[in-house]
Protein backbone atom coordinates (compact mmCIF):
# COMPACT_ATOMS: atom_id res chain seq x y z
CA UNK A 1 0.00 0.00 0.00
CA UNK A 2 1.18 3.50 -0.64
CA UNK A 3 1.29 6.37 1.82
CA UNK A 4 -2.28 7.53 1.12
CA UNK A 5 -5.26 6.19 3.00
CA UNK A 6 -7.32 3.63 1.12
CA UNK A 7 -10.45 5.00 -0.48
CA UNK A 8 -13.36 3.33 1.24
CA UNK A 9 -17.03 3.72 0.44
CA UNK A 10 -18.01 3.40 4.09
CA UNK A 11 -15.09 5.27 5.65
CA UNK A 12 -17.32 7.24 8.04
CA UNK A 13 -19.07 4.06 9.17
CA UNK A 14 -15.73 2.37 9.83
CA UNK A 15 -14.58 5.42 11.82
CA UNK A 16 -17.82 5.43 13.80
CA UNK A 17 -17.37 1.76 14.65
CA UNK A 18 -13.81 2.53 15.78
CA UNK A 19 -14.98 5.34 18.06
CA UNK A 20 -17.62 3.01 19.52
CA UNK A 21 -14.76 0.62 20.35
CA UNK A 22 -12.91 3.49 22.07
CA UNK A 23 -16.03 4.24 24.14
CA UNK A 24 -16.29 0.55 25.05
CA UNK A 25 -12.63 0.45 26.16
CA UNK A 26 -13.12 3.56 28.31
CA UNK A 27 -16.33 2.26 29.88
CA UNK A 28 -14.89 -1.19 30.57
CA UNK A 29 -11.73 0.36 31.99
CA UNK A 30 -13.63 2.59 34.40
CA UNK A 31 -16.44 0.25 35.42
CA UNK A 32 -16.15 -0.88 39.03
CA UNK A 33 -16.02 -4.59 39.81
CA UNK A 34 -16.37 -6.19 36.41
CA UNK A 35 -17.99 -9.62 36.85
CA UNK A 36 -15.51 -11.18 34.42
CA UNK A 37 -12.56 -13.06 35.87
CA UNK A 38 -10.33 -15.43 33.95
CA UNK A 39 -8.37 -16.58 36.98
CA UNK A 40 -4.96 -16.16 35.32
CA UNK A 41 -2.52 -13.83 37.05
CA UNK A 42 -1.93 -10.64 35.04
CA UNK A 43 -4.26 -11.78 32.23
CA UNK A 44 -5.50 -8.19 32.11
CA UNK A 45 -2.17 -7.25 30.51
CA UNK A 46 -3.03 -9.45 27.52
CA UNK A 47 -6.48 -7.82 27.42
CA UNK A 48 -4.85 -4.37 27.38
CA UNK A 49 -2.44 -5.37 24.60
CA UNK A 50 -5.23 -6.90 22.52
CA UNK A 51 -7.56 -3.91 22.92
CA UNK A 52 -4.90 -1.41 21.88
CA UNK A 53 -3.68 -3.68 19.06
CA UNK A 54 -7.22 -3.67 17.64
CA UNK A 55 -7.63 0.09 18.06
CA UNK A 56 -4.27 0.87 16.43
CA UNK A 57 -4.87 -1.53 13.55
CA UNK A 58 -8.39 -0.14 13.08
CA UNK A 59 -7.59 3.56 13.09
CA UNK A 60 -4.21 3.05 11.43
CA UNK A 61 -5.85 1.01 8.68
CA UNK A 62 -8.20 3.91 8.01
CA UNK A 63 -5.42 6.53 8.03
CA UNK A 64 -2.52 7.36 5.74
CA UNK A 65 0.84 6.11 6.97
CA UNK A 66 2.05 9.61 7.85
CA UNK A 67 -0.72 9.73 10.48
CA UNK A 68 0.22 6.45 12.18
CA UNK A 69 2.58 8.06 14.73
CA UNK A 70 -0.20 10.47 15.72
CA UNK A 71 -2.72 7.65 16.05
CA UNK A 72 -0.22 5.74 18.21
CA UNK A 73 0.48 8.76 20.42
CA UNK A 74 -3.23 9.44 20.79
CA UNK A 75 -3.92 5.87 21.85
CA UNK A 76 -1.00 5.88 24.30
CA UNK A 77 -2.35 9.13 25.75
CA UNK A 78 -5.78 7.51 26.06
CA UNK A 79 -4.23 4.61 27.97
CA UNK A 80 -2.38 7.02 30.28
CA UNK A 81 -5.51 9.08 30.98
CA UNK A 82 -7.46 5.90 31.74
CA UNK A 83 -4.75 4.76 34.17
CA UNK A 84 -4.83 8.13 35.96
CA UNK A 85 -8.65 8.01 36.09
CA UNK A 86 -8.50 4.49 37.51
CA UNK A 87 -6.05 5.62 40.18
CA UNK A 88 -8.30 8.52 41.15
CA UNK A 89 -11.50 6.50 41.07
CA UNK A 90 -11.20 4.90 44.49
CA UNK A 91 -12.48 1.56 43.17
CA UNK A 92 -9.90 0.74 40.46
CA UNK A 93 -6.13 0.90 40.64
CA UNK A 94 -3.59 2.39 38.27
CA UNK A 95 -0.83 0.09 37.06
CA UNK A 96 2.08 1.25 34.94
CA UNK A 97 2.33 -2.28 33.53
CA UNK A 98 -1.09 -1.75 31.93
CA UNK A 99 0.34 1.23 30.05
CA UNK A 100 3.29 -0.90 28.93
CA UNK A 101 0.85 -3.55 27.68
CA UNK A 102 -1.07 -0.81 25.84
CA UNK A 103 2.19 0.20 24.17
CA UNK A 104 2.98 -3.37 23.13
CA UNK A 105 -0.48 -3.63 21.59
CA UNK A 106 -0.02 -0.31 19.80
CA UNK A 107 3.29 -1.43 18.26
CA UNK A 108 1.78 -4.71 17.06
CA UNK A 109 -1.31 -2.91 15.80
CA UNK A 110 0.92 -0.47 13.93
CA UNK A 111 2.46 -3.38 12.04
CA UNK A 112 -1.00 -4.61 11.13
CA UNK A 113 -2.06 -1.10 10.14
CA UNK A 114 0.87 -0.84 7.73
CA UNK A 115 0.54 -4.25 6.12
CA UNK A 116 -2.84 -5.87 6.66
CA UNK A 117 -5.66 -3.64 7.94
CA UNK A 118 -6.22 -1.49 4.84
CA UNK A 119 -6.69 -4.60 2.70
CA UNK A 120 -9.07 -6.02 5.30
CA UNK A 121 -11.30 -2.95 5.03
CA UNK A 122 -11.29 -3.18 1.22
CA UNK A 123 -12.09 -6.90 1.41
CA UNK A 124 -14.91 -6.29 3.92
CA UNK A 125 -16.44 -3.61 1.72
CA UNK A 126 -16.35 -5.94 -1.29
CA UNK A 127 -18.11 -8.64 0.72
CA UNK A 128 -20.71 -6.23 2.08
CA UNK A 129 -21.40 -4.76 -1.38
CA UNK A 130 -22.61 -8.12 -2.72
KOLDOTI-988707 format. One line per 8 residues: number of its first residue (from 1); for each residue x negated, y negated, z of N, C-alpha, C, O, CB. Coordinates in Angstrom, 1 decimal. Glycine has a CB too. Example, Ala and Ser with C-alpha at 12.3 -4.5 7.8 and 13.67 -1.06 7.14 Angstrom:
REM KOLDOTI-988707
1	-13.2/5.7/7.8/-12.3/4.5/7.8/-13.2/3.3/7.8/-14.2/3.3/8.5/-11.3/4.5/9.0 | -12.8/2.2/7.1/-13.7/1.1/7.1/-12.9/0.0/7.9/-13.4/-1.1/8.0/-14.1/0.6/5.7
This chain:
REM KOLDOTI-988707
1	-0.8/1.2/0.0/0.0/0.0/0.0/-0.9/-1.2/0.0/-2.0/-1.2/0.6/1.0/0.0/1.2 | -0.4/-2.3/-0.6/-1.2/-3.5/-0.6/-0.9/-4.3/0.6/-0.2/-3.8/1.5/-0.9/-4.3/-1.9 | -1.4/-5.5/0.6/-1.3/-6.4/1.8/0.1/-7.0/2.0/0.4/-7.4/3.1/-2.3/-7.5/1.8 | 0.9/-7.0/1.0/2.3/-7.5/1.1/3.2/-6.5/1.8/3.0/-5.3/1.7/2.8/-7.9/-0.3 | 4.3/-7.1/2.4/5.3/-6.2/3.0/6.1/-5.5/1.9/6.2/-6.1/0.8/6.2/-7.0/3.9 | 6.5/-4.3/2.1/7.3/-3.6/1.1/8.7/-4.4/1.0/9.2/-4.9/2.0/7.5/-2.1/1.5 | 9.2/-4.4/-0.2/10.5/-5.0/-0.5/11.5/-4.0/-0.2/11.6/-2.9/-0.9/10.6/-5.5/-2.0 | 12.3/-4.3/0.8/13.4/-3.3/1.2/14.7/-4.0/1.1/14.9/-5.2/1.4/13.1/-2.9/2.7
9	15.7/-3.2/0.6/17.0/-3.7/0.4/17.7/-4.1/1.8/18.4/-5.0/1.9/17.9/-2.7/-0.3 | 17.4/-3.2/2.8/18.0/-3.4/4.1/17.0/-3.9/5.1/17.1/-3.5/6.3/18.6/-2.1/4.5 | 16.1/-4.8/4.7/15.1/-5.3/5.7/15.7/-5.8/7.0/15.2/-5.5/8.0/14.3/-6.3/5.0 | 16.7/-6.6/6.8/17.3/-7.2/8.0/17.9/-6.2/8.9/17.9/-6.3/10.2/18.4/-8.3/7.6 | 18.5/-5.2/8.4/19.1/-4.1/9.2/18.0/-3.3/9.9/18.1/-2.9/11.1/19.9/-3.1/8.3 | 16.8/-3.1/9.2/15.7/-2.4/9.8/15.2/-3.2/11.0/14.8/-2.7/12.0/14.6/-2.1/8.8 | 15.1/-4.5/10.8/14.6/-5.4/11.8/15.5/-5.4/13.0/15.1/-5.4/14.2/14.4/-6.9/11.3 | 16.8/-5.5/12.7/17.8/-5.4/13.8/17.7/-4.2/14.6/17.8/-4.2/15.8/19.2/-5.6/13.2
17	17.5/-3.0/13.9/17.4/-1.8/14.7/16.1/-1.8/15.5/16.1/-1.3/16.6/17.3/-0.6/13.6 | 15.0/-2.4/15.0/13.8/-2.5/15.8/14.0/-3.4/17.0/13.6/-3.0/18.1/12.7/-3.1/14.9 | 14.7/-4.5/16.9/15.0/-5.3/18.1/15.9/-4.6/19.1/15.8/-4.9/20.3/15.6/-6.7/17.6 | 16.8/-3.8/18.6/17.6/-3.0/19.5/16.7/-2.0/20.3/17.0/-1.8/21.5/18.7/-2.2/18.8 | 15.7/-1.5/19.6/14.8/-0.6/20.4/14.0/-1.4/21.4/13.7/-0.9/22.5/13.8/0.0/19.4 | 13.6/-2.6/21.1/12.9/-3.5/22.1/13.8/-3.7/23.3/13.4/-3.6/24.4/12.5/-4.9/21.4 | 15.1/-4.0/23.0/16.0/-4.2/24.1/16.1/-3.0/25.0/16.2/-3.0/26.2/17.4/-4.7/23.6 | 16.2/-1.8/24.3/16.3/-0.5/25.1/15.1/-0.3/25.9/15.2/0.1/27.0/16.5/0.6/24.1
25	13.9/-0.6/25.4/12.6/-0.4/26.2/12.7/-1.4/27.4/12.3/-0.9/28.5/11.4/-0.7/25.3 | 13.1/-2.6/27.2/13.1/-3.6/28.3/14.1/-3.1/29.4/13.8/-3.1/30.6/13.5/-5.0/27.8 | 15.3/-2.7/28.9/16.3/-2.3/29.9/15.9/-1.0/30.6/16.1/-0.9/31.8/17.7/-2.0/29.2 | 15.3/0.0/29.9/14.9/1.2/30.6/13.7/0.9/31.5/13.6/1.6/32.5/14.5/2.2/29.5 | 12.9/0.0/31.2/11.7/-0.4/32.0/12.1/-1.1/33.3/11.4/-1.0/34.3/10.7/-1.2/31.2 | 13.2/-1.8/33.2/13.6/-2.6/34.4/14.8/-2.0/35.2/15.3/-2.6/36.1/14.0/-4.0/34.0 | 15.3/-0.9/34.7/16.4/-0.2/35.4/15.9/0.4/36.7/15.0/1.2/36.6/17.2/0.8/34.5 | 16.6/0.2/37.8/16.1/0.9/39.0/16.6/2.3/39.0/17.7/2.7/38.6/16.7/0.2/40.3
33	15.7/3.2/39.6/16.0/4.6/39.8/16.6/5.3/38.6/17.8/5.8/38.7/16.9/4.7/41.0 | 15.9/5.4/37.6/16.4/6.2/36.4/16.6/7.6/36.8/15.7/8.2/37.5/15.4/6.1/35.2 | 17.7/8.2/36.4/18.0/9.6/36.9/17.2/10.7/36.1/17.4/11.9/36.3/19.4/9.9/36.7 | 16.3/10.2/35.2/15.5/11.2/34.4/14.2/11.4/35.1/13.4/10.5/35.4/15.3/10.6/33.0 | 13.9/12.7/35.3/12.6/13.1/35.9/12.1/14.3/35.2/12.8/15.4/35.2/12.6/13.2/37.4 | 10.9/14.3/34.6/10.3/15.4/34.0/9.6/16.4/34.9/9.5/17.6/34.7/9.4/15.0/32.8 | 9.1/15.8/36.0/8.4/16.6/37.0/6.9/16.8/36.7/6.2/17.5/37.4/9.0/17.9/37.1 | 6.4/16.1/35.7/5.0/16.2/35.3/4.3/14.9/35.8/4.8/13.8/35.5/4.7/16.4/33.8
41	3.2/15.0/36.5/2.5/13.8/37.0/2.1/12.9/35.9/1.5/13.4/34.9/1.3/14.3/37.9 | 2.3/11.7/36.0/1.9/10.6/35.0/2.5/10.9/33.7/2.0/10.3/32.7/0.4/10.6/34.9 | 3.6/11.6/33.5/4.3/11.8/32.2/4.8/10.5/31.7/4.9/10.3/30.5/5.4/12.8/32.3 | 5.0/9.5/32.6/5.5/8.2/32.1/4.5/7.5/31.2/4.8/6.6/30.4/5.8/7.3/33.3 | 3.2/7.8/31.4/2.2/7.2/30.5/2.4/7.7/29.1/2.2/6.9/28.1/0.7/7.6/31.0 | 2.7/9.0/28.9/3.0/9.5/27.5/4.3/8.8/27.0/4.4/8.5/25.8/3.2/11.0/27.5 | 5.3/8.5/27.8/6.5/7.8/27.4/6.1/6.4/27.0/6.7/5.9/26.0/7.5/7.8/28.6 | 5.3/5.7/27.7/4.8/4.4/27.4/4.1/4.4/26.0/4.5/3.6/25.1/3.9/3.8/28.5
49	3.2/5.3/25.9/2.4/5.4/24.6/3.4/5.6/23.4/3.2/5.0/22.4/1.3/6.5/24.7 | 4.3/6.6/23.6/5.2/6.9/22.5/6.1/5.7/22.2/6.3/5.4/21.0/6.1/8.1/22.9 | 6.7/5.0/23.2/7.6/3.9/22.9/6.8/2.8/22.1/7.4/2.3/21.2/8.1/3.3/24.2 | 5.6/2.5/22.5/4.9/1.4/21.9/4.3/1.9/20.5/4.2/1.0/19.6/3.8/0.9/22.8 | 4.1/3.1/20.4/3.7/3.7/19.1/4.8/3.5/18.1/4.6/3.0/17.0/3.3/5.2/19.2 | 6.0/3.8/18.5/7.2/3.7/17.6/7.5/2.2/17.3/7.7/1.9/16.2/8.5/4.3/18.3 | 7.4/1.3/18.3/7.6/-0.1/18.1/6.6/-0.7/17.1/6.9/-1.4/16.2/7.6/-0.9/19.4 | 5.3/-0.3/17.3/4.3/-0.9/16.4/4.4/-0.3/15.0/4.3/-1.1/14.1/2.9/-0.5/17.0
57	4.7/1.0/14.9/4.9/1.5/13.5/6.1/0.9/12.9/6.1/0.6/11.7/5.0/3.1/13.6 | 7.1/0.7/13.6/8.4/0.1/13.1/8.2/-1.3/12.6/8.4/-1.6/11.4/9.5/0.2/14.1 | 7.8/-2.2/13.5/7.6/-3.6/13.1/6.4/-3.8/12.1/6.4/-4.6/11.3/7.4/-4.4/14.3 | 5.3/-3.0/12.3/4.2/-3.1/11.4/4.6/-2.6/10.0/4.1/-3.1/9.0/3.1/-2.2/12.0 | 5.4/-1.5/10.0/5.8/-1.0/8.7/6.7/-2.0/7.9/6.8/-1.9/6.7/6.6/0.3/8.9 | 7.3/-2.9/8.6/8.2/-3.9/8.0/7.5/-5.2/7.7/8.0/-6.1/7.1/9.4/-4.2/8.9 | 6.2/-5.3/8.1/5.4/-6.5/8.0/4.2/-6.3/7.1/3.8/-5.2/6.9/4.9/-7.0/9.4 | 3.8/-7.5/6.5/2.5/-7.4/5.7/1.3/-7.1/6.7/1.4/-7.4/7.9/2.3/-8.7/4.9
65	0.3/-6.5/6.1/-0.8/-6.1/7.0/-1.5/-7.3/7.7/-1.9/-7.1/8.8/-1.9/-5.5/6.1 | -1.4/-8.5/7.2/-2.1/-9.6/7.9/-1.3/-9.9/9.2/-1.9/-10.5/10.1/-2.0/-10.9/6.9 | -0.1/-9.5/9.3/0.7/-9.7/10.5/0.5/-8.7/11.6/1.0/-8.9/12.7/2.2/-9.8/10.1 | -0.1/-7.6/11.2/-0.2/-6.5/12.2/-0.9/-6.9/13.5/-0.5/-6.5/14.5/-1.0/-5.3/11.6 | -2.0/-7.7/13.4/-2.6/-8.1/14.7/-1.6/-8.9/15.6/-1.6/-8.7/16.8/-3.8/-8.9/14.5 | -0.8/-9.7/15.0/0.2/-10.5/15.7/1.3/-9.6/16.3/1.8/-9.8/17.4/0.8/-11.6/14.8 | 1.7/-8.6/15.5/2.7/-7.6/16.0/2.1/-6.9/17.2/2.8/-6.8/18.3/3.1/-6.6/14.9 | 0.9/-6.5/17.1/0.2/-5.7/18.2/0.1/-6.6/19.5/0.4/-6.2/20.6/-1.2/-5.2/17.8
73	-0.3/-7.8/19.3/-0.5/-8.8/20.4/0.9/-9.0/21.1/1.0/-9.1/22.3/-1.1/-10.1/20.0 | 1.9/-9.2/20.3/3.2/-9.4/20.8/3.7/-8.3/21.6/4.3/-8.4/22.7/4.2/-9.7/19.7 | 3.5/-7.1/21.1/3.9/-5.9/21.9/3.1/-5.7/23.1/3.7/-5.3/24.2/3.8/-4.6/21.0 | 1.8/-6.0/23.1/1.0/-5.9/24.3/1.5/-6.9/25.3/1.5/-6.6/26.5/-0.5/-6.1/24.0 | 1.8/-8.1/24.8/2.4/-9.1/25.8/3.7/-8.7/26.3/3.9/-8.9/27.5/2.5/-10.5/25.0 | 4.5/-8.0/25.5/5.8/-7.5/26.1/5.5/-6.5/27.2/6.1/-6.6/28.2/6.6/-6.8/24.9 | 4.6/-5.6/26.9/4.2/-4.6/28.0/3.7/-5.3/29.2/4.1/-4.8/30.3/3.2/-3.7/27.4 | 2.9/-6.3/29.1/2.4/-7.0/30.3/3.5/-7.7/31.0/3.5/-7.7/32.3/1.3/-8.0/29.9
81	4.4/-8.4/30.3/5.5/-9.1/31.0/6.4/-8.1/31.7/6.9/-8.3/32.8/6.3/-9.9/29.9 | 6.6/-6.9/31.1/7.5/-5.9/31.7/6.8/-5.4/33.0/7.4/-5.2/34.0/7.7/-4.7/30.8 | 5.5/-5.2/33.0/4.7/-4.8/34.2/4.8/-5.8/35.3/5.0/-5.4/36.5/3.3/-4.5/33.8 | 4.7/-7.1/34.9/4.8/-8.1/36.0/6.3/-8.1/36.5/6.4/-8.2/37.7/4.5/-9.5/35.3 | 7.3/-8.0/35.6/8.6/-8.0/36.1/8.9/-6.8/37.0/9.6/-6.9/38.0/9.6/-8.0/34.9 | 8.3/-5.7/36.7/8.5/-4.5/37.5/7.9/-4.7/38.9/8.5/-4.3/39.9/7.9/-3.3/36.8 | 6.7/-5.3/38.9/6.0/-5.6/40.2/6.8/-6.6/41.0/6.8/-6.5/42.3/4.7/-6.2/39.9 | 7.5/-7.5/40.4/8.3/-8.5/41.2/9.7/-8.0/41.5/10.4/-8.7/42.3/8.4/-9.8/40.3
89	10.1/-6.9/40.9/11.5/-6.5/41.1/11.9/-6.0/42.5/13.0/-6.2/42.9/11.8/-5.4/40.1 | 10.9/-5.4/43.2/11.2/-4.9/44.5/11.7/-3.5/44.4/11.7/-2.8/45.5/12.2/-5.7/45.2 | 12.0/-2.9/43.3/12.5/-1.6/43.2/11.7/-0.8/42.1/11.8/0.5/42.0/14.0/-1.5/42.8 | 10.8/-1.4/41.4/9.9/-0.7/40.5/8.5/-1.2/40.8/8.3/-2.2/41.5/10.3/-1.0/39.0 | 7.5/-0.5/40.3/6.1/-0.9/40.6/5.4/-1.1/39.4/5.6/-0.4/38.3/5.4/0.2/41.5 | 4.5/-2.1/39.4/3.6/-2.4/38.3/2.4/-1.4/38.3/1.9/-1.1/39.4/3.1/-3.9/38.3 | 2.0/-1.0/37.1/0.8/-0.1/37.1/0.0/-0.5/35.8/0.5/-0.4/34.7/1.3/1.4/37.0 | -1.2/-0.8/36.1/-2.1/-1.3/34.9/-2.3/-0.1/33.9/-2.6/-0.3/32.8/-3.4/-1.8/35.5
97	-2.2/1.1/34.4/-2.3/2.3/33.5/-1.2/2.4/32.5/-1.4/2.9/31.4/-2.4/3.6/34.3 | 0.0/1.8/32.9/1.1/1.7/31.9/0.7/0.8/30.8/1.0/1.1/29.6/2.4/1.3/32.6 | 0.1/-0.3/31.1/-0.3/-1.2/30.1/-1.4/-0.6/29.2/-1.4/-0.9/28.0/-0.9/-2.5/30.7 | -2.3/0.2/29.7/-3.3/0.9/28.9/-2.6/1.9/28.0/-3.0/2.0/26.8/-4.3/1.6/29.8 | -1.6/2.6/28.5/-0.8/3.6/27.7/-0.1/2.8/26.6/0.0/3.3/25.4/0.2/4.4/28.5 | 0.4/1.6/26.9/1.1/0.8/25.8/0.1/0.5/24.7/0.4/0.6/23.6/1.6/-0.5/26.4 | -1.1/0.1/25.1/-2.2/-0.2/24.2/-2.6/1.0/23.3/-2.8/0.8/22.1/-3.4/-0.7/24.9 | -2.7/2.2/23.9/-3.0/3.4/23.1/-1.9/3.6/22.1/-2.2/3.9/20.9/-3.1/4.6/24.1
105	-0.6/3.5/22.5/0.5/3.6/21.6/0.5/2.6/20.5/0.7/2.9/19.3/1.8/3.5/22.3 | 0.1/1.4/20.8/0.0/0.3/19.8/-1.1/0.6/18.8/-0.8/0.5/17.6/-0.3/-1.0/20.5 | -2.2/1.1/19.2/-3.3/1.4/18.3/-2.8/2.6/17.3/-3.1/2.5/16.1/-4.6/1.8/19.0 | -2.2/3.6/17.9/-1.8/4.7/17.1/-0.7/4.3/16.1/-0.6/4.7/15.0/-1.3/5.9/17.9 | 0.2/3.4/16.6/1.3/2.9/15.8/0.8/2.0/14.7/1.4/2.0/13.6/2.3/2.1/16.6 | -0.3/1.3/15.0/-0.9/0.5/13.9/-1.4/1.3/12.8/-1.2/1.0/11.6/-2.1/-0.3/14.5 | -2.0/2.5/13.1/-2.5/3.4/12.0/-1.3/3.9/11.2/-1.4/3.9/10.0/-3.2/4.6/12.6 | -0.2/4.2/11.9/1.0/4.6/11.1/1.6/3.5/10.3/2.0/3.7/9.2/2.1/5.1/12.1
113	1.5/2.3/10.9/2.1/1.1/10.1/1.3/0.8/8.9/1.8/0.4/7.9/2.0/-0.1/11.0 | 0.0/1.1/8.9/-0.9/0.8/7.7/-0.7/1.9/6.7/-0.8/1.6/5.5/-2.3/0.8/8.2 | -0.5/3.2/7.1/-0.5/4.2/6.1/0.8/5.0/5.9/0.9/5.6/4.8/-1.6/5.2/6.6 | 1.7/5.0/6.8/2.8/5.9/6.7/4.2/5.1/6.7/5.0/5.4/5.9/2.8/6.9/7.8 | 4.3/4.3/7.7/5.7/3.6/7.9/6.3/2.9/6.7/7.5/3.2/6.5/5.5/2.7/9.0 | 5.6/2.1/6.0/6.2/1.5/4.8/6.9/2.5/3.9/8.0/2.3/3.4/5.2/0.6/4.1 | 6.1/3.6/3.6/6.7/4.6/2.7/7.9/5.3/3.3/8.8/5.7/2.6/5.6/5.7/2.4 | 7.9/5.4/4.6/9.1/6.0/5.3/10.3/5.2/5.1/11.4/5.7/4.9/8.8/6.2/6.8
121	10.2/3.8/5.2/11.3/2.9/5.0/11.8/3.0/3.6/13.0/3.1/3.4/10.9/1.5/5.4 | 10.9/3.1/2.6/11.3/3.2/1.2/12.0/4.5/1.0/13.1/4.5/0.3/10.0/3.1/0.3 | 11.5/5.6/1.5/12.1/6.9/1.4/13.5/6.9/2.0/14.4/7.4/1.5/11.2/8.0/2.1 | 13.6/6.3/3.2/14.9/6.3/3.9/15.9/5.5/3.1/17.1/5.9/3.0/14.8/5.7/5.3 | 15.5/4.4/2.5/16.4/3.6/1.7/16.9/4.4/0.5/18.0/4.3/0.1/15.8/2.3/1.3 | 16.0/5.1/-0.1/16.3/5.9/-1.3/17.4/7.0/-0.9/18.3/7.2/-1.6/15.1/6.6/-1.9 | 17.2/7.6/0.2/18.1/8.6/0.7/19.5/8.0/1.0/20.5/8.6/0.7/17.6/9.4/2.0 | 19.5/6.9/1.7/20.7/6.2/2.1/21.5/5.6/0.9/22.7/5.4/1.0/20.4/5.1/3.1
129	20.8/5.4/-0.2/21.4/4.8/-1.4/22.1/5.8/-2.2/22.9/5.4/-3.1/20.4/4.1/-2.2 | 21.9/7.1/-1.9/22.6/8.1/-2.7/24.1/8.2/-2.5/24.8/9.0/-3.0/22.0/9.5/-2.4
